[in-house]
Amino acid sequence: MKTTALNLDLEHRTAYRFSILAAQSTRCMADLYRKLGLTVGGWRTLSLIGRYEPIYPSSIAERTSVDPDKVTRAVDRLVHKGFVARKVDSEDRRRIVLRLTARGRRVYEELDHIRRVIEEKFLSVLTKDELRGFNATLDKLEAQAGRIFTGKGAWRELVNGSGAATTKKPARRTKGSR
């Protein structure tokens, strides 16, 4: 299905809608994160370490599309709080390996359980078939994003290059038009 700029007003753009959903979901947990001394970035980092440990900081940056310096700062805070242990990789002494501490594991498991309950309630409005279709659609969108959102200036190729759906400028709105 081809889409055009005509049916992509702000409130229908996927990135806008996803950001609204993510913000609402994050706000739902904000007081719990604060109580545990975590920021949203800290929780994301903790959750990735808990899910994929042992893990390298560079892998966290790749999985989250967060700048490596921000990952380093989040890891520093998690180490300071006693949630994460940082060790030199025995196979490559230039790399650092991250693991949860016992305290970090308890926090991770508590928050992961709460997140799973919330996710189930959020998605409960979908039938099993709708959920399968939704996940299949998200998989396709993630793959497409990986192909076309390729860093600085990617927008130029998308707008002006051969892959652009349209190179036409949107019509200017005049008073009274919608």
mmCIF file of the C-alpha atoms, coordinates in Angstrom:
data_MODEL
# 
_entry.id   MODEL 
# 
loop_
_atom_site.group_PDB 
_atom_site.id 
_atom_site.type_symbol 
_atom_site.label_atom_id 
_atom_site.label_alt_id 
_atom_site.label_comp_id 
_atom_site.label_asym_id 
_atom_site.label_entity_id 
_atom_site.label_seq_id 
_atom_site.pdbx_PDB_ins_code 
_atom_site.Cartn_x 
_atom_site.Cartn_y 
_atom_site.Cartn_z 
_atom_site.occupancy 
_atom_site.B_iso_or_equiv 
_atom_site.pdbx_formal_charge 
_atom_site.auth_seq_id 
_atom_site.auth_comp_id 
_atom_site.auth_asym_id 
_atom_site.auth_atom_id 
_atom_site.pdbx_PDB_model_num 
ATOM 1   C CA . MET A 1 1   ? 0.000   0.000   0.000  1.00 0.00 ? 1   MET A CA 1 
ATOM 2   C CA . LYS A 1 2   ? 1.415   3.359   -1.009 1.00 0.00 ? 2   LYS A CA 1 
ATOM 3   C CA . THR A 1 3   ? 0.800   6.316   1.235  1.00 0.00 ? 3   THR A CA 1 
ATOM 4   C CA . THR A 1 4   ? 0.958   9.943   0.340  1.00 0.00 ? 4   THR A CA 1 
ATOM 5   C CA . ALA A 1 5   ? 1.614   13.085  2.304  1.00 0.00 ? 5   ALA A CA 1 
ATOM 6   C CA . LEU A 1 6   ? -2.102  13.871  2.015  1.00 0.00 ? 6   LEU A CA 1 
ATOM 7   C CA . ASN A 1 7   ? -3.108  11.241  4.579  1.00 0.00 ? 7   ASN A CA 1 
ATOM 8   C CA . LEU A 1 8   ? -0.196  11.794  6.966  1.00 0.00 ? 8   LEU A CA 1 
ATOM 9   C CA . ASP A 1 9   ? -1.265  14.715  9.086  1.00 0.00 ? 9   ASP A CA 1 
ATOM 10  C CA . LEU A 1 10  ? 0.678   14.953  12.339 1.00 0.00 ? 10  LEU A CA 1 
ATOM 11  C CA . GLU A 1 11  ? -1.755  12.916  14.400 1.00 0.00 ? 11  GLU A CA 1 
ATOM 12  C CA . HIS A 1 12  ? -1.551  10.054  11.870 1.00 0.00 ? 12  HIS A CA 1 
ATOM 13  C CA . ARG A 1 13  ? 2.250   9.876   11.504 1.00 0.00 ? 13  ARG A CA 1 
ATOM 14  C CA . THR A 1 14  ? 3.678   6.684   12.952 1.00 0.00 ? 14  THR A CA 1 
ATOM 15  C CA . ALA A 1 15  ? 6.706   8.265   14.644 1.00 0.00 ? 15  ALA A CA 1 
ATOM 16  C CA . TYR A 1 16  ? 4.457   10.823  16.344 1.00 0.00 ? 16  TYR A CA 1 
ATOM 17  C CA . ARG A 1 17  ? 1.991   8.178   17.479 1.00 0.00 ? 17  ARG A CA 1 
ATOM 18  C CA . PHE A 1 18  ? 4.744   5.853   18.714 1.00 0.00 ? 18  PHE A CA 1 
ATOM 19  C CA . SER A 1 19  ? 6.357   8.701   20.640 1.00 0.00 ? 19  SER A CA 1 
ATOM 20  C CA . ILE A 1 20  ? 3.030   9.540   22.305 1.00 0.00 ? 20  ILE A CA 1 
ATOM 21  C CA . LEU A 1 21  ? 2.486   5.896   23.286 1.00 0.00 ? 21  LEU A CA 1 
ATOM 22  C CA . ALA A 1 22  ? 6.051   5.601   24.595 1.00 0.00 ? 22  ALA A CA 1 
ATOM 23  C CA . ALA A 1 23  ? 5.690   8.795   26.625 1.00 0.00 ? 23  ALA A CA 1 
ATOM 24  C CA . GLN A 1 24  ? 2.394   7.648   28.137 1.00 0.00 ? 24  GLN A CA 1 
ATOM 25  C CA . SER A 1 25  ? 3.873   4.274   29.015 1.00 0.00 ? 25  SER A CA 1 
ATOM 26  C CA . THR A 1 26  ? 6.943   5.898   30.567 1.00 0.00 ? 26  THR A CA 1 
ATOM 27  C CA . ARG A 1 27  ? 4.886   8.370   32.596 1.00 0.00 ? 27  ARG A CA 1 
ATOM 28  C CA . CYS A 1 28  ? 2.892   5.445   33.973 1.00 0.00 ? 28  CYS A CA 1 
ATOM 29  C CA . MET A 1 29  ? 6.095   4.101   35.580 1.00 0.00 ? 29  MET A CA 1 
ATOM 30  C CA . ALA A 1 30  ? 7.919   7.371   36.296 1.00 0.00 ? 30  ALA A CA 1 
ATOM 31  C CA . ASP A 1 31  ? 7.251   7.449   40.046 1.00 0.00 ? 31  ASP A CA 1 
ATOM 32  C CA . LEU A 1 32  ? 8.478   3.866   40.444 1.00 0.00 ? 32  LEU A CA 1 
ATOM 33  C CA . TYR A 1 33  ? 11.654  4.613   38.463 1.00 0.00 ? 33  TYR A CA 1 
ATOM 34  C CA . ARG A 1 34  ? 12.300  7.662   40.678 1.00 0.00 ? 34  ARG A CA 1 
ATOM 35  C CA . LYS A 1 35  ? 11.686  5.637   43.845 1.00 0.00 ? 35  LYS A CA 1 
ATOM 36  C CA . LEU A 1 36  ? 14.360  3.186   42.677 1.00 0.00 ? 36  LEU A CA 1 
ATOM 37  C CA . GLY A 1 37  ? 16.727  5.982   41.692 1.00 0.00 ? 37  GLY A CA 1 
ATOM 38  C CA . LEU A 1 38  ? 16.461  5.286   37.980 1.00 0.00 ? 38  LEU A CA 1 
ATOM 39  C CA . THR A 1 39  ? 15.977  7.522   34.988 1.00 0.00 ? 39  THR A CA 1 
ATOM 40  C CA . VAL A 1 40  ? 14.154  6.269   31.892 1.00 0.00 ? 40  VAL A CA 1 
ATOM 41  C CA . GLY A 1 41  ? 17.533  5.834   30.164 1.00 0.00 ? 41  GLY A CA 1 
ATOM 42  C CA . GLY A 1 42  ? 18.809  4.011   33.221 1.00 0.00 ? 42  GLY A CA 1 
ATOM 43  C CA . TRP A 1 43  ? 15.871  1.615   33.121 1.00 0.00 ? 43  TRP A CA 1 
ATOM 44  C CA . ARG A 1 44  ? 16.379  0.941   29.406 1.00 0.00 ? 44  ARG A CA 1 
ATOM 45  C CA . THR A 1 45  ? 20.050  0.239   30.001 1.00 0.00 ? 45  THR A CA 1 
ATOM 46  C CA . LEU A 1 46  ? 19.331  -1.949  33.036 1.00 0.00 ? 46  LEU A CA 1 
ATOM 47  C CA . SER A 1 47  ? 16.682  -3.873  31.105 1.00 0.00 ? 47  SER A CA 1 
ATOM 48  C CA . LEU A 1 48  ? 19.046  -4.577  28.209 1.00 0.00 ? 48  LEU A CA 1 
ATOM 49  C CA . ILE A 1 49  ? 21.791  -5.740  30.543 1.00 0.00 ? 49  ILE A CA 1 
ATOM 50  C CA . GLY A 1 50  ? 19.290  -7.966  32.349 1.00 0.00 ? 50  GLY A CA 1 
ATOM 51  C CA . ARG A 1 51  ? 17.979  -9.432  29.100 1.00 0.00 ? 51  ARG A CA 1 
ATOM 52  C CA . TYR A 1 52  ? 21.283  -9.955  27.268 1.00 0.00 ? 52  TYR A CA 1 
ATOM 53  C CA . GLU A 1 53  ? 23.996  -10.197 29.920 1.00 0.00 ? 53  GLU A CA 1 
ATOM 54  C CA . PRO A 1 54  ? 26.869  -10.472 29.617 1.00 0.00 ? 54  PRO A CA 1 
ATOM 55  C CA . ILE A 1 55  ? 26.730  -7.516  27.246 1.00 0.00 ? 55  ILE A CA 1 
ATOM 56  C CA . TYR A 1 56  ? 29.082  -4.827  25.995 1.00 0.00 ? 56  TYR A CA 1 
ATOM 57  C CA . PRO A 1 57  ? 28.166  -1.135  26.221 1.00 0.00 ? 57  PRO A CA 1 
ATOM 58  C CA . SER A 1 58  ? 28.503  -0.871  22.428 1.00 0.00 ? 58  SER A CA 1 
ATOM 59  C CA . SER A 1 59  ? 25.793  -3.547  22.051 1.00 0.00 ? 59  SER A CA 1 
ATOM 60  C CA . ILE A 1 60  ? 23.465  -1.489  24.237 1.00 0.00 ? 60  ILE A CA 1 
ATOM 61  C CA . ALA A 1 61  ? 24.077  1.570   22.062 1.00 0.00 ? 61  ALA A CA 1 
ATOM 62  C CA . GLU A 1 62  ? 23.313  -0.458  18.920 1.00 0.00 ? 62  GLU A CA 1 
ATOM 63  C CA . ARG A 1 63  ? 20.127  -1.990  20.341 1.00 0.00 ? 63  ARG A CA 1 
ATOM 64  C CA . THR A 1 64  ? 18.750  1.345   21.555 1.00 0.00 ? 64  THR A CA 1 
ATOM 65  C CA . SER A 1 65  ? 20.108  3.743   18.920 1.00 0.00 ? 65  SER A CA 1 
ATOM 66  C CA . VAL A 1 66  ? 21.410  5.815   21.838 1.00 0.00 ? 66  VAL A CA 1 
ATOM 67  C CA . ASP A 1 67  ? 24.749  7.588   21.553 1.00 0.00 ? 67  ASP A CA 1 
ATOM 68  C CA . PRO A 1 68  ? 27.555  5.575   23.179 1.00 0.00 ? 68  PRO A CA 1 
ATOM 69  C CA . ASP A 1 69  ? 28.450  8.473   25.524 1.00 0.00 ? 69  ASP A CA 1 
ATOM 70  C CA . LYS A 1 70  ? 24.900  8.454   26.923 1.00 0.00 ? 70  LYS A CA 1 
ATOM 71  C CA . VAL A 1 71  ? 25.084  4.686   27.432 1.00 0.00 ? 71  VAL A CA 1 
ATOM 72  C CA . THR A 1 72  ? 28.385  5.166   29.283 1.00 0.00 ? 72  THR A CA 1 
ATOM 73  C CA . ARG A 1 73  ? 26.820  7.760   31.579 1.00 0.00 ? 73  ARG A CA 1 
ATOM 74  C CA . ALA A 1 74  ? 23.812  5.519   32.254 1.00 0.00 ? 74  ALA A CA 1 
ATOM 75  C CA . VAL A 1 75  ? 26.127  2.578   33.006 1.00 0.00 ? 75  VAL A CA 1 
ATOM 76  C CA . ASP A 1 76  ? 28.220  4.772   35.315 1.00 0.00 ? 76  ASP A CA 1 
ATOM 77  C CA . ARG A 1 77  ? 25.082  5.693   37.293 1.00 0.00 ? 77  ARG A CA 1 
ATOM 78  C CA . LEU A 1 78  ? 23.955  2.049   37.458 1.00 0.00 ? 78  LEU A CA 1 
ATOM 79  C CA . VAL A 1 79  ? 27.389  0.948   38.688 1.00 0.00 ? 79  VAL A CA 1 
ATOM 80  C CA . HIS A 1 80  ? 27.353  3.745   41.286 1.00 0.00 ? 80  HIS A CA 1 
ATOM 81  C CA . LYS A 1 81  ? 23.911  2.581   42.504 1.00 0.00 ? 81  LYS A CA 1 
ATOM 82  C CA . GLY A 1 82  ? 25.147  -0.996  42.809 1.00 0.00 ? 82  GLY A CA 1 
ATOM 83  C CA . PHE A 1 83  ? 22.880  -2.368  40.068 1.00 0.00 ? 83  PHE A CA 1 
ATOM 84  C CA . VAL A 1 84  ? 25.580  -3.238  37.517 1.00 0.00 ? 84  VAL A CA 1 
ATOM 85  C CA . ALA A 1 85  ? 29.059  -4.749  37.661 1.00 0.00 ? 85  ALA A CA 1 
ATOM 86  C CA . ARG A 1 86  ? 31.588  -3.686  35.060 1.00 0.00 ? 86  ARG A CA 1 
ATOM 87  C CA . LYS A 1 87  ? 34.538  -5.996  34.322 1.00 0.00 ? 87  LYS A CA 1 
ATOM 88  C CA . VAL A 1 88  ? 37.287  -6.185  31.751 1.00 0.00 ? 88  VAL A CA 1 
ATOM 89  C CA . ASP A 1 89  ? 36.578  -8.847  29.120 1.00 0.00 ? 89  ASP A CA 1 
ATOM 90  C CA . SER A 1 90  ? 38.929  -11.783 29.700 1.00 0.00 ? 90  SER A CA 1 
ATOM 91  C CA . GLU A 1 91  ? 39.109  -12.497 25.944 1.00 0.00 ? 91  GLU A CA 1 
ATOM 92  C CA . ASP A 1 92  ? 39.668  -8.900  24.821 1.00 0.00 ? 92  ASP A CA 1 
ATOM 93  C CA . ARG A 1 93  ? 41.072  -6.657  27.536 1.00 0.00 ? 93  ARG A CA 1 
ATOM 94  C CA . ARG A 1 94  ? 40.090  -3.541  25.572 1.00 0.00 ? 94  ARG A CA 1 
ATOM 95  C CA . ARG A 1 95  ? 36.391  -4.266  26.102 1.00 0.00 ? 95  ARG A CA 1 
ATOM 96  C CA . ILE A 1 96  ? 34.173  -3.976  29.151 1.00 0.00 ? 96  ILE A CA 1 
ATOM 97  C CA . VAL A 1 97  ? 31.546  -6.584  30.010 1.00 0.00 ? 97  VAL A CA 1 
ATOM 98  C CA . LEU A 1 98  ? 28.419  -5.645  31.937 1.00 0.00 ? 98  LEU A CA 1 
ATOM 99  C CA . ARG A 1 99  ? 26.342  -7.842  34.245 1.00 0.00 ? 99  ARG A CA 1 
ATOM 100 C CA . LEU A 1 100 ? 23.667  -7.179  36.818 1.00 0.00 ? 100 LEU A CA 1 
ATOM 101 C CA . THR A 1 101 ? 24.606  -7.444  40.478 1.00 0.00 ? 101 THR A CA 1 
ATOM 102 C CA . ALA A 1 102 ? 22.282  -9.380  42.805 1.00 0.00 ? 102 ALA A CA 1 
ATOM 103 C CA . ARG A 1 103 ? 20.632  -6.072  43.733 1.00 0.00 ? 103 ARG A CA 1 
ATOM 104 C CA . GLY A 1 104 ? 20.343  -5.109  40.062 1.00 0.00 ? 104 GLY A CA 1 
ATOM 105 C CA . ARG A 1 105 ? 18.813  -8.498  39.251 1.00 0.00 ? 105 ARG A CA 1 
ATOM 106 C CA . ARG A 1 106 ? 16.109  -7.998  41.916 1.00 0.00 ? 106 ARG A CA 1 
ATOM 107 C CA . VAL A 1 107 ? 15.249  -4.523  40.591 1.00 0.00 ? 107 VAL A CA 1 
ATOM 108 C CA . TYR A 1 108 ? 15.296  -5.748  36.989 1.00 0.00 ? 108 TYR A CA 1 
ATOM 109 C CA . GLU A 1 109 ? 12.991  -8.689  37.749 1.00 0.00 ? 109 GLU A CA 1 
ATOM 110 C CA . GLU A 1 110 ? 10.557  -6.515  39.723 1.00 0.00 ? 110 GLU A CA 1 
ATOM 111 C CA . LEU A 1 111 ? 10.352  -3.881  36.993 1.00 0.00 ? 111 LEU A CA 1 
ATOM 112 C CA . ASP A 1 112 ? 10.247  -6.442  34.190 1.00 0.00 ? 112 ASP A CA 1 
ATOM 113 C CA . HIS A 1 113 ? 7.306   -8.188  35.872 1.00 0.00 ? 113 HIS A CA 1 
ATOM 114 C CA . ILE A 1 114 ? 5.442   -4.889  36.257 1.00 0.00 ? 114 ILE A CA 1 
ATOM 115 C CA . ARG A 1 115 ? 6.206   -3.945  32.638 1.00 0.00 ? 115 ARG A CA 1 
ATOM 116 C CA . ARG A 1 116 ? 4.888   -7.308  31.408 1.00 0.00 ? 116 ARG A CA 1 
ATOM 117 C CA . VAL A 1 117 ? 1.617   -6.899  33.340 1.00 0.00 ? 117 VAL A CA 1 
ATOM 118 C CA . ILE A 1 118 ? 1.172   -3.385  31.951 1.00 0.00 ? 118 ILE A CA 1 
ATOM 119 C CA . GLU A 1 119 ? 1.959   -4.542  28.401 1.00 0.00 ? 119 GLU A CA 1 
ATOM 120 C CA . GLU A 1 120 ? -0.587  -7.358  28.650 1.00 0.00 ? 120 GLU A CA 1 
ATOM 121 C CA . LYS A 1 121 ? -3.285  -4.932  29.842 1.00 0.00 ? 121 LYS A CA 1 
ATOM 122 C CA . PHE A 1 122 ? -2.370  -2.417  27.134 1.00 0.00 ? 122 PHE A CA 1 
ATOM 123 C CA . LEU A 1 123 ? -2.551  -5.033  24.365 1.00 0.00 ? 123 LEU A CA 1 
ATOM 124 C CA . SER A 1 124 ? -5.655  -6.729  25.776 1.00 0.00 ? 124 SER A CA 1 
ATOM 125 C CA . VAL A 1 125 ? -7.864  -4.693  23.423 1.00 0.00 ? 125 VAL A CA 1 
ATOM 126 C CA . LEU A 1 126 ? -6.472  -6.724  20.500 1.00 0.00 ? 126 LEU A CA 1 
ATOM 127 C CA . THR A 1 127 ? -7.632  -10.190 19.526 1.00 0.00 ? 127 THR A CA 1 
ATOM 128 C CA . LYS A 1 128 ? -4.986  -12.905 19.091 1.00 0.00 ? 128 LYS A CA 1 
ATOM 129 C CA . ASP A 1 129 ? -5.182  -12.456 15.312 1.00 0.00 ? 129 ASP A CA 1 
ATOM 130 C CA . GLU A 1 130 ? -4.892  -8.678  15.601 1.00 0.00 ? 130 GLU A CA 1 
ATOM 131 C CA . LEU A 1 131 ? -1.890  -9.051  17.911 1.00 0.00 ? 131 LEU A CA 1 
ATOM 132 C CA . ARG A 1 132 ? -0.168  -11.426 15.477 1.00 0.00 ? 132 ARG A CA 1 
ATOM 133 C CA . GLY A 1 133 ? -0.846  -8.992  12.633 1.00 0.00 ? 133 GLY A CA 1 
ATOM 134 C CA . PHE A 1 134 ? 0.310   -6.034  14.732 1.00 0.00 ? 134 PHE A CA 1 
ATOM 135 C CA . ASN A 1 135 ? 3.591   -7.771  15.591 1.00 0.00 ? 135 ASN A CA 1 
ATOM 136 C CA . ALA A 1 136 ? 4.110   -8.791  11.965 1.00 0.00 ? 136 ALA A CA 1 
ATOM 137 C CA . THR A 1 137 ? 3.519   -5.170  10.926 1.00 0.00 ? 137 THR A CA 1 
ATOM 138 C CA . LEU A 1 138 ? 5.961   -3.883  13.548 1.00 0.00 ? 138 LEU A CA 1 
ATOM 139 C CA . ASP A 1 139 ? 8.561   -6.404  12.318 1.00 0.00 ? 139 ASP A CA 1 
ATOM 140 C CA . LYS A 1 140 ? 8.168   -5.069  8.771  1.00 0.00 ? 140 LYS A CA 1 
ATOM 141 C CA . LEU A 1 141 ? 8.386   -1.452  9.949  1.00 0.00 ? 141 LEU A CA 1 
ATOM 142 C CA . GLU A 1 142 ? 11.508  -2.150  12.019 1.00 0.00 ? 142 GLU A CA 1 
ATOM 143 C CA . ALA A 1 143 ? 13.165  -3.816  9.034  1.00 0.00 ? 143 ALA A CA 1 
ATOM 144 C CA . GLN A 1 144 ? 12.226  -0.887  6.768  1.00 0.00 ? 144 GLN A CA 1 
ATOM 145 C CA . ALA A 1 145 ? 13.505  1.604   9.346  1.00 0.00 ? 145 ALA A CA 1 
ATOM 146 C CA . GLY A 1 146 ? 16.814  -0.278  9.437  1.00 0.00 ? 146 GLY A CA 1 
ATOM 147 C CA . ARG A 1 147 ? 17.066  0.018   5.666  1.00 0.00 ? 147 ARG A CA 1 
ATOM 148 C CA . ILE A 1 148 ? 16.075  3.642   5.160  1.00 0.00 ? 148 ILE A CA 1 
ATOM 149 C CA . PHE A 1 149 ? 16.829  5.535   8.389  1.00 0.00 ? 149 PHE A CA 1 
ATOM 150 C CA . THR A 1 150 ? 20.564  5.242   7.934  1.00 0.00 ? 150 THR A CA 1 
ATOM 151 C CA . GLY A 1 151 ? 21.997  8.165   9.836  1.00 0.00 ? 151 GLY A CA 1 
ATOM 152 C CA . LYS A 1 152 ? 22.672  11.820  9.232  1.00 0.00 ? 152 LYS A CA 1 
ATOM 153 C CA . GLY A 1 153 ? 21.243  13.156  6.029  1.00 0.00 ? 153 GLY A CA 1 
ATOM 154 C CA . ALA A 1 154 ? 19.205  10.017  5.260  1.00 0.00 ? 154 ALA A CA 1 
ATOM 155 C CA . TRP A 1 155 ? 16.169  12.222  4.909  1.00 0.00 ? 155 TRP A CA 1 
ATOM 156 C CA . ARG A 1 156 ? 17.696  13.863  1.814  1.00 0.00 ? 156 ARG A CA 1 
ATOM 157 C CA . GLU A 1 157 ? 17.866  10.553  -0.038 1.00 0.00 ? 157 GLU A CA 1 
ATOM 158 C CA . LEU A 1 158 ? 14.355  9.672   1.092  1.00 0.00 ? 158 LEU A CA 1 
ATOM 159 C CA . VAL A 1 159 ? 12.928  12.971  -0.097 1.00 0.00 ? 159 VAL A CA 1 
ATOM 160 C CA . ASN A 1 160 ? 15.040  13.583  -3.198 1.00 0.00 ? 160 ASN A CA 1 
ATOM 161 C CA . GLY A 1 161 ? 16.337  10.135  -4.126 1.00 0.00 ? 161 GLY A CA 1 
ATOM 162 C CA . SER A 1 162 ? 14.873  7.350   -6.178 1.00 0.00 ? 162 SER A CA 1 
ATOM 163 C CA . GLY A 1 163 ? 13.213  5.748   -3.150 1.00 0.00 ? 163 GLY A CA 1 
ATOM 164 C CA . ALA A 1 164 ? 11.055  8.763   -2.356 1.00 0.00 ? 164 ALA A CA 1 
ATOM 165 C CA . ALA A 1 165 ? 7.317   8.192   -2.467 1.00 0.00 ? 165 ALA A CA 1 
ATOM 166 C CA . THR A 1 166 ? 6.806   11.766  -3.480 1.00 0.00 ? 166 THR A CA 1 
ATOM 167 C CA . THR A 1 167 ? 9.064   14.723  -4.126 1.00 0.00 ? 167 THR A CA 1 
ATOM 168 C CA . LYS A 1 168 ? 6.192   17.134  -4.367 1.00 0.00 ? 168 LYS A CA 1 
ATOM 169 C CA . LYS A 1 169 ? 6.054   19.888  -1.776 1.00 0.00 ? 169 LYS A CA 1 
ATOM 170 C CA . PRO A 1 170 ? 2.885   19.825  0.315  1.00 0.00 ? 170 PRO A CA 1 
ATOM 171 C CA . ALA A 1 171 ? 0.270   22.372  -0.638 1.00 0.00 ? 171 ALA A CA 1 
ATOM 172 C CA . ARG A 1 172 ? 0.234   25.486  1.529  1.00 0.00 ? 172 ARG A CA 1 
ATOM 173 C CA . ARG A 1 173 ? -2.741  25.793  3.772  1.00 0.00 ? 173 ARG A CA 1 
ATOM 174 C CA . THR A 1 174 ? -4.786  28.908  3.571  1.00 0.00 ? 174 THR A CA 1 
ATOM 175 C CA . LYS A 1 175 ? -7.089  30.297  6.197  1.00 0.00 ? 175 LYS A CA 1 
ATOM 176 C CA . GLY A 1 176 ? -10.132 28.119  6.484  1.00 0.00 ? 176 GLY A CA 1 
ATOM 177 C CA . SER A 1 177 ? -8.642  25.111  4.668  1.00 0.00 ? 177 SER A CA 1 
ATOM 178 C CA . ARG A 1 178 ? -8.120  21.803  6.466  1.00 0.00 ? 178 ARG A CA 1 
# 
